[in-house]
């Protein structure tokens, strides 16, 4: 009897060791990724936030507390940049989403040459944003580009001038370039979501006499809703923090008409050399995007519960 009890106790000790190792083992596998995320994301974030409490000059820096944030309250250029960012983000997202959804619905149907169309649709996503902005800037140039002459021929402009040089129309240049660049993202993700919808649901709805519009609104959209929510959230964050396309095409001009918050951050940090104020503006943008993401995630959870 004593032997049996001691044998049970000795058998239990390695089990505890195995359980403890099983608990630690996943973290050992994840440790390289965790270290990389900390070094690449967390450390720069902490440093950037700490910079927002300091004021930098050519040779020194000093702690100013909330001084940089107080300066933002009276910064009219920042206010205009926030308005421009909202316009740039909403317009780009609107056209990207609906055009991407239309392409996804088109590519979901079998037709001759669909593979070629898919390759052409997804091609803009593979082009570097710098090259994309440079190409569209050339296209809008009336000397070497055709677009101003086409707009003049269609009666949309009184003369073939550069859209990017007019403050009233300059923002539409980067928006058009961004729409062309971002449509493949929605087309790819929504097409994948469409492929996951069981075909039996559409067949049953058609047998019940549902029209194509009713099948789209009652069957397709409810299944796409969670994917739409997460893709819209991701694309909104990417567009709102997207500076290189606008900077390549207009550098925030003319007269600040295309000066968005990311462009303003870049100019403040690397041209005005005011890293403290640029960091404070970046923190403001971070807070706004986190609030937006939290709201959209809550909406997505409610959509998932109703599907």
Secondary structure, 3 states (H helix, E strand, C coil): CHHHHHHHHHHHHHHHHHHHHHHHHHHHHHHHHHHHHHHHHHHHHHHHHHHCCEEECCCCEEECCCHHHHHHHCCHHHHHHHHHHHHHHHHHHHHHHHHHHHHHHHHCCCCCCHHHHHHHHHHHHHCCHHHHHHHHHHHCCCCCCCHHHHHHHCCCCCCCCCHHHCCCCHHHHHHHHHHHHHHHHHHHHHHHHHHCCCHHHHHHHHHCCCCHHHHHHHHHHHHHHHHHHHHHHHHHHHHHCCCHHHHHHCCCCCCCCCCCHHHHHHHHHHCCCCHHHHHHHHHHHHHHHHHHHHHHHHHHHHHHHHC
